Amino acid sequence: MNIILFDGKERFNLLPLTFTRPVAELRIGILTFTERWKKIMETDQVSFLTEKYLSEKYFARKEAENLFVNPAYFPDTNLILTLKNLQSGEALFCNGELVAAHAGFEDFQALRFTHKKEIESTAFHLQYAWDLCTYNAQAIAYDFKLLTQGRKSQPLSKTIQVIGDVSKIFVEEGVTAECVIFNTTEGEIYLGKNSKVLEGSMIRGAFALCEGAQINMGAKVYGGTTIGQHSKVGGEVNNIVVTGYSNKGHDGFLGNSVLGEWCNLGADTNSSNLKNNYSKVQCWNYPLSRFINTNLQFVGLIMGDHSKSAINTQFNTGTTVGVFANIFMSGFPPKLIPSFSWGGNEGSPKFELDKAFEVAEKVMERRHIPLTEIDKRIIEKLYTGDI
């Protein structure tokens, strides 16, 4: 079956993380939604139905019969079985919202279905950017089982101290980890292929270190944390999701936060994740153009792709940073920093587009990944607002 992962209305509430990617390419747990559905359905035939300006890079592969899935609904056994048994023309809804459909491409776009089914619930429904860290420990547990069932872990070094059940640690090939402490009493620990955990680090599950990622010396890592591929993290972190190719390499605290790709936090960057009066945190909502109540006591930083902070940057509780922002002002930056901000202050000048391209090319070249002409067209549309 040809699988198409489509963006629902959640996509707009997940900005700024979805300015540069469809919902399916977000990371939660160990995997992106794309990687997870490929593994579940045992296929590489997965494509995307997303915003027009993203579709040149993330296109839909159309066939006579397709299985459309909204990836914002995290899978569980009931959902997977229901999807596999959907007949042509049938659609699946949860609380009145479309979750999946087995249909031709034109029929899906016109919402022409012969039969509608209702499913009571899924594991969880991803609706806002902060949900990625809120549900991350649950997603790590799911992905750990999905990836490791029936497989044997690589051995741990004898210099490692394990607190809890060692069977909750899985080590892929090429991992380097010496003189560290792993604690699995509250969740699993997954070390991806060719990842590194340097000396003196203390790590509590649930924790996922993806392929080629690194934990720097003496890091303190609390549970519910995912470090995406080829990222580097040091200092103290708690319940964060790093999508990939981003660095928080030095001391400083980051908690209950989500970073996109190609971000860099300068040395001693800190983010508050709790208000002084212990009240619920408000965060920026792009569709409503205002701050909304998250109903959470702990929310830190939500940062879009290619954004960066200078040394000693201090982020307020519940700060949102768009894409390609450069924050180097003194004191606390505003709780909303627009995309392409040059400085981070209200009224800061705009990062020049050719300079943004130049920096992105240099950063990506270090990971041997090109900034393509398609990427540039997406960035230009974000810059001009033509989306």
C-alpha positions as a printed NumPy array, in Angstrom:
array([[  0.   ,   0.   ,   0.   ],
       [  1.248,   3.474,  -0.914],
       [  1.332,   5.518,   2.313],
       [  0.895,   9.308,   2.286],
       [  1.412,  11.167,   5.562],
       [ -0.76 ,  14.268,   5.409],
       [ -0.692,  17.489,   7.404],
       [ -3.864,  18.202,   9.355],
       [ -4.76 ,  21.425,  11.106],
       [ -2.174,  20.544,  13.776],
       [  0.533,  21.708,  11.375],
       [ -0.196,  25.38 ,  12.066],
       [ -0.153,  24.946,  15.849],
       [  3.231,  23.195,  15.525],
       [  4.923,  26.248,  14.028],
       [  7.76 ,  27.319,  14.043],
       [  8.96 ,  23.707,  13.823],
       [  6.82 ,  23.07 ,  10.736],
       [  7.869,  26.173,   8.814],
       [ 10.519,  24.022,   7.151],
       [  9.047,  20.499,   7.215],
       [  5.777,  18.576,   7.256],
       [  4.492,  17.194,  10.555],
       [  5.725,  13.732,   9.562],
       [  9.358,  14.898,   9.693],
       [  9.167,  15.991,  13.339],
       [ 11.077,  13.856,  15.831],
       [  9.59 ,  12.472,  19.021],
       [ 10.898,   9.464,  20.903],
       [ 13.767,   7.945,  18.925],
       [ 12.306,   8.346,  15.437],
       [ 10.628,  10.849,  13.184],
       [  7.007,  10.037,  12.319],
       [  8.143,   9.095,   8.812],
       [ 10.72 ,   6.646,  10.13 ],
       [  8.201,   5.189,  12.588],
       [  5.494,   4.543,   9.994],
       [  8.023,   2.996,   7.609],
       [  9.058,   0.613,  10.373],
       [  5.483,  -0.183,  11.426],
       [  4.206,  -0.776,   7.892],
       [  7.454,  -2.423,   6.734],
       [  7.778,  -0.24 ,   3.648],
       [  9.874,   2.592,   2.219],
       [  6.946,   3.763,   0.107],
       [  6.02 ,   6.744,   2.256],
       [  5.513,  10.304,   0.976],
       [  3.891,  13.562,   2.096],
       [  0.901,  15.796,   1.523],
       [  1.763,  19.203,   2.919],
       [  1.751,  22.944,   2.184],
       [  2.369,  23.952,  -1.427],
       [  5.628,  25.79 ,  -0.707],
       [  7.073,  22.629,   0.91 ],
       [  5.797,  20.197,  -1.709],
       [  8.721,  20.486,  -4.104],
       [ 10.906,  18.894,  -1.409],
       [  8.251,  16.87 ,   0.407],
       [  6.042,  15.621,  -2.433],
       [  3.18 ,  13.134,  -2.571],
       [  3.598,   9.904,  -4.515],
       [  0.165,   9.275,  -6.035],
       [ -1.238,   5.852,  -6.883],
       [ -4.709,   4.503,  -7.665],
       [ -5.09 ,   3.366,  -4.037],
       [ -3.392,   5.119,  -1.126],
       [ -3.39 ,   4.928,   2.646],
       [ -3.501,   8.481,   3.992],
       [ -2.402,   8.893,   7.624],
       [ -2.32 ,  11.987,   9.837],
       [  0.98 ,  11.501,  11.743],
       [ -0.113,  13.817,  14.568],
       [ -1.992,  10.807,  15.972],
       [  0.673,   8.657,  17.6  ],
       [  0.194,   4.965,  16.791],
       [ -0.884,   2.252,  19.164],
       [ -1.936,  -1.357,  18.509],
       [ -5.59 ,  -0.474,  17.993],
       [ -4.836,   2.272,  15.464],
       [ -2.375,   0.137,  13.504],
       [ -4.777,  -2.81 ,  13.245],
       [ -7.624,  -0.52 ,  12.225],
       [ -5.493,   1.112,   9.517],
       [ -4.359,  -2.218,   8.112],
       [ -7.987,  -3.341,   7.852],
       [ -9.358,  -0.195,   6.202],
       [-11.119,  -1.004,   2.939],
       [-11.079,   1.161,  -0.174],
       [-13.245,   4.239,   0.323],
       [-13.215,   4.027,   4.126],
       [-12.043,   6.825,   6.403],
       [-11.138,   6.822,  10.081],
       [-12.032,   9.664,  12.459],
       [-11.243,  10.481,  16.096],
       [-13.535,  12.969,  17.838],
       [-14.727,  14.103,  14.442],
       [-11.218,  14.746,  13.043],
       [ -9.802,  12.803,  10.097],
       [ -7.074,  10.373,  11.152],
       [ -6.689,   8.152,   8.069],
       [ -8.317,   7.058,   4.844],
       [ -7.945,   4.372,   2.18 ],
       [ -8.736,   6.232,  -1.038],
       [ -7.692,   7.541,  -4.416],
       [ -5.849,  10.859,  -4.377],
       [ -8.674,  12.952,  -5.832],
       [-11.289,  11.303,  -3.608],
       [ -9.188,  12.088,  -0.527],
       [ -8.74 ,  15.726,  -1.486],
       [-12.489,  16.041,  -2.051],
       [-13.182,  14.122,   1.198],
       [-15.29 ,  11.623,  -0.727],
       [-15.56 ,   8.509,   1.424],
       [-17.999,   5.613,   1.175],
       [-17.873,   4.804,   4.869],
       [-16.665,   6.622,   7.979],
       [-15.38 ,   4.843,  11.082],
       [-14.76 ,   6.335,  14.512],
       [-11.834,   5.329,  16.719],
       [-12.057,   6.158,  20.415],
       [ -8.454,   7.248,  20.912],
       [ -4.816,   6.774,  19.988],
       [ -1.739,   6.693,  22.221],
       [ -1.751,  10.505,  22.181],
       [ -2.566,  13.354,  19.834],
       [  0.23 ,  15.808,  19.025],
       [ -1.364,  19.262,  18.791],
       [  1.218,  21.845,  19.902],
       [  5.006,  22.164,  19.73 ],
       [  5.394,  21.633,  23.486],
       [  3.614,  18.267,  23.141],
       [  6.825,  16.892,  21.625],
       [  8.616,  17.076,  24.974],
       [  5.477,  16.426,  27.05 ],
       [  4.956,  12.992,  25.434],
       [  8.588,  12.232,  24.647],
       [  9.229,   9.671,  27.403],
       [  6.131,   7.749,  26.285],
       [  7.337,   7.848,  22.671],
       [ 10.842,   6.662,  23.637],
       [  9.329,   3.612,  25.369],
       [  7.288,   2.821,  22.246],
       [ 10.203,   3.246,  19.828],
       [ 12.601,   1.318,  22.076],
       [ 10.393,  -1.745,  21.816],
       [  9.774,  -1.214,  18.1  ],
       [ 13.49 ,  -0.988,  17.283],
       [ 14.997,  -3.525,  19.682],
       [ 12.499,  -6.384,  19.947],
       [ 14.194,  -9.645,  18.968],
       [ 17.608,  -7.972,  18.628],
       [ 20.724,  -8.159,  20.788],
       [ 22.429,  -5.056,  22.135],
       [ 26.142,  -4.431,  21.707],
       [ 27.995,  -4.861,  25.024],
       [ 28.592,  -1.997,  27.421],
       [ 32.098,  -1.067,  28.52 ],
       [ 33.126,  -2.289,  31.963],
       [ 33.86 ,   1.343,  32.904],
       [ 30.122,   2.147,  32.803],
       [ 28.025,   2.094,  35.967],
       [ 24.401,   1.028,  35.505],
       [ 21.701,   1.809,  38.057],
       [ 18.578,  -0.244,  37.423],
       [ 17.859,  -2.891,  34.792],
       [ 20.673,  -3.217,  32.235],
       [ 18.244,  -4.867,  29.78 ],
       [ 16.626,  -1.431,  29.385],
       [ 19.794,  -0.199,  27.661],
       [ 20.272,  -0.87 ,  23.952],
       [ 23.546,  -0.089,  22.214],
       [ 23.809,  -0.016,  18.43 ],
       [ 27.018,  -0.651,  16.467],
       [ 29.839,   1.859,  16.664],
       [ 28.842,   3.443,  19.99 ],
       [ 31.552,   4.956,  22.193],
       [ 30.722,   5.282,  25.904],
       [ 33.219,   5.186,  28.769],
       [ 33.131,   6.143,  32.46 ],
       [ 29.49 ,   7.244,  32.509],
       [ 26.478,   6.534,  34.718],
       [ 23.249,   5.202,  33.187],
       [ 20.08 ,   5.058,  35.32 ],
       [ 17.156,   3.056,  33.885],
       [ 14.872,   3.088,  36.909],
       [ 12.458,   5.494,  35.186],
       [ 12.889,   4.592,  31.528],
       [ 14.87 ,   3.007,  28.713],
       [ 18.174,   4.258,  27.287],
       [ 18.891,   3.942,  23.562],
       [ 22.296,   4.705,  22.027],
       [ 22.119,   5.01 ,  18.255],
       [ 24.681,   3.93 ,  15.687],
       [ 28.072,   5.67 ,  15.985],
       [ 26.89 ,   7.899,  18.852],
       [ 29.215,   8.988,  21.669],
       [ 28.795,   9.534,  25.405],
       [ 31.907,  11.176,  26.798],
       [ 33.432,  10.678,  30.244],
       [ 31.722,  11.832,  33.402],
       [ 28.228,  12.072,  31.947],
       [ 25.223,  11.117,  34.064],
       [ 22.147,  10.009,  32.128],
       [ 18.701,   8.991,  33.306],
       [ 16.091,   7.28 ,  31.133],
       [ 13.956,   7.677,  29.237],
       [ 16.725,   8.791,  26.885],
       [ 17.495,   8.47 ,  23.19 ],
       [ 20.792,   9.4  ,  21.536],
       [ 20.324,   9.142,  17.777],
       [ 22.834,   8.201,  15.086],
       [ 26.099,  10.131,  15.204],
       [ 25.009,  12.313,  18.139],
       [ 27.231,  13.115,  21.11 ],
       [ 26.901,  13.859,  24.822],
       [ 29.821,  15.997,  25.983],
       [ 31.947,  15.46 ,  29.076],
       [ 30.278,  15.824,  32.448],
       [ 26.786,  16.361,  31.061],
       [ 23.748,  15.934,  33.315],
       [ 20.858,  14.487,  31.333],
       [ 17.428,  13.932,  32.868],
       [ 14.647,  11.754,  31.491],
       [ 12.312,  12.348,  28.595],
       [ 15.225,  13.544,  26.462],
       [ 15.992,  12.877,  22.796],
       [ 19.149,  14.092,  21.072],
       [ 18.605,  13.874,  17.325],
       [ 21.107,  12.7  ,  14.76 ],
       [ 24.54 ,  14.348,  14.598],
       [ 23.765,  16.776,  17.43 ],
       [ 26.02 ,  17.628,  20.38 ],
       [ 24.757,  18.367,  23.884],
       [ 26.51 ,  19.32 ,  27.102],
       [ 25.647,  20.994,  30.406],
       [ 22.323,  20.212,  32.062],
       [ 19.225,  19.199,  30.102],
       [ 15.848,  17.882,  31.189],
       [ 13.031,  16.593,  28.959],
       [ 14.17 ,  18.121,  25.675],
       [ 13.84 ,  17.085,  22.036],
       [ 16.571,  18.048,  19.588],
       [ 15.37 ,  17.294,  16.062],
       [ 18.849,  16.864,  14.569],
       [ 22.102,  18.557,  13.49 ],
       [ 21.883,  21.057,  16.368],
       [ 24.299,  21.887,  19.163],
       [ 24.028,  22.853,  22.812],
       [ 27.603,  21.89 ,  23.445],
       [ 28.458,  23.846,  26.585],
       [ 27.326,  24.461,  30.152],
       [ 23.91 ,  25.997,  30.759],
       [ 20.429,  24.632,  31.422],
       [ 17.777,  23.694,  28.865],
       [ 14.547,  22.064,  30.011],
       [ 11.144,  21.122,  28.569],
       [ 12.235,  22.449,  25.203],
       [ 12.311,  21.597,  21.501],
       [ 15.036,  22.598,  19.042],
       [ 14.734,  22.251,  15.285],
       [ 17.646,  21.427,  12.973],
       [ 20.871,  23.438,  12.519],
       [ 20.393,  25.404,  15.753],
       [ 23.295,  26.431,  17.977],
       [ 23.105,  27.629,  21.579],
       [ 26.19 ,  29.591,  22.645],
       [ 28.104,  28.773,  25.813],
       [ 26.155,  29.328,  29.033],
       [ 22.851,  29.824,  27.232],
       [ 20.079,  29.152,  29.752],
       [ 16.338,  28.741,  29.386],
       [ 13.879,  29.112,  32.233],
       [ 11.221,  26.396,  32.211],
       [  9.305,  27.478,  35.341],
       [  7.769,  30.839,  36.219],
       [  8.651,  32.467,  39.53 ],
       [  5.002,  32.356,  40.633],
       [  4.636,  28.683,  39.541],
       [  1.652,  29.544,  37.341],
       [  0.847,  27.845,  34.019],
       [  3.038,  28.895,  31.102],
       [  1.74 ,  30.787,  28.089],
       [  3.338,  30.301,  24.65 ],
       [  2.954,  31.984,  21.292],
       [  0.404,  30.496,  18.9  ],
       [  0.974,  31.411,  15.251],
       [ -2.568,  30.797,  13.918],
       [ -4.125,  33.008,  16.627],
       [ -1.229,  35.529,  16.661],
       [ -1.281,  35.656,  20.451],
       [ -0.009,  33.86 ,  23.54 ],
       [ -2.153,  30.951,  24.712],
       [ -2.243,  28.933,  27.928],
       [ -0.342,  25.639,  27.618],
       [ -1.909,  24.337,  30.858],
       [  1.619,  23.231,  31.749],
       [  3.801,  24.394,  34.617],
       [  7.037,  23.561,  32.768],
       [  7.76 ,  24.887,  29.252],
       [ 11.139,  26.203,  28.152],
       [ 12.241,  27.108,  24.632],
       [ 10.696,  26.298,  21.229],
       [ 13.221,  27.14 ,  18.488],
       [ 12.861,  26.804,  14.717],
       [ 15.552,  25.663,  12.261],
       [ 18.831,  27.555,  11.763],
       [ 18.335,  29.84 ,  14.783],
       [ 21.232,  30.631,  17.101],
       [ 21.964,  32.285,  20.433],
       [ 25.12 ,  34.081,  21.583],
       [ 27.014,  33.186,  24.75 ],
       [ 25.24 ,  33.928,  28.049],
       [ 21.812,  34.252,  26.402],
       [ 18.962,  34.054,  28.943],
       [ 15.629,  32.827,  27.574],
       [ 12.399,  33.475,  29.47 ],
       [  9.939,  30.704,  30.321],
       [  7.927,  29.68 ,  27.265],
       [  9.985,  31.534,  24.644],
       [  9.313,  30.909,  20.939],
       [ 12.003,  31.584,  18.334],
       [ 11.269,  31.417,  14.608],
       [ 13.657,  30.191,  11.899],
       [ 17.001,  31.841,  11.025],
       [ 16.934,  34.126,  14.076],
       [ 20.189,  35.335,  15.639],
       [ 19.873,  36.3  ,  19.3  ],
       [ 22.774,  38.31 ,  20.744],
       [ 21.111,  41.057,  22.783],
       [ 21.849,  41.628,  26.484],
       [ 19.277,  40.776,  29.136],
       [ 16.201,  38.636,  28.547],
       [ 15.031,  38.553,  24.914],
       [ 11.275,  38.842,  24.258],
       [  9.143,  35.704,  24.59 ],
       [  8.508,  35.846,  20.841],
       [ 11.478,  36.284,  18.513],
       [ 10.416,  36.469,  14.859],
       [ 12.048,  34.506,  12.061],
       [ 15.133,  36.159,  10.53 ],
       [ 15.544,  38.491,  13.513],
       [ 19.052,  39.972,  13.672],
       [ 19.568,  40.581,  17.38 ],
       [ 16.391,  39.331,  19.012],
       [ 15.   ,  42.658,  20.257],
       [ 11.647,  44.043,  19.258],
       [ 12.384,  46.156,  16.222],
       [ 15.673,  44.371,  15.455],
       [ 16.697,  44.505,  11.789],
       [ 16.046,  41.558,   9.513],
       [ 18.771,  39.038,   8.711],
       [ 19.666,  39.621,   5.065],
       [ 18.598,  36.682,   2.898],
       [ 21.919,  36.25 ,   1.067],
       [ 23.727,  36.256,   4.424],
       [ 21.27 ,  33.663,   5.774],
       [ 22.056,  31.444,   2.787],
       [ 25.782,  31.947,   3.308],
       [ 25.685,  30.942,   6.978],
       [ 23.398,  27.955,   6.329],
       [ 25.722,  26.676,   3.602],
       [ 28.74 ,  26.888,   5.915],
       [ 26.935,  25.182,   8.802],
       [ 25.53 ,  22.365,   6.672],
       [ 28.816,  21.83 ,   4.826],
       [ 30.366,  20.751,   8.147],
       [ 27.972,  17.773,   8.088],
       [ 28.544,  17.196,   4.343],
       [ 24.937,  18.153,   3.555],
       [ 24.28 ,  20.672,   0.771],
       [ 21.873,  23.594,   0.965],
       [ 19.952,  22.822,  -2.224],
       [ 18.198,  25.205,  -4.577],
       [ 14.907,  23.696,  -3.351],
       [ 15.904,  24.545,   0.229],
       [ 16.709,  28.098,  -0.849],
       [ 13.309,  28.509,  -2.494],
       [ 11.582,  27.373,   0.721],
       [ 13.683,  29.771,   2.814],
       [ 13.004,  32.648,   0.419],
       [  9.26 ,  32.079,   0.667],
       [  9.523,  32.131,   4.456],
       [ 11.579,  35.325,   4.222],
       [  9.07 ,  37.12 ,   1.994],
       [  6.024,  35.624,   3.713],
       [  4.822,  34.088,   0.447],
       [  3.531,  30.908,   2.06 ]])
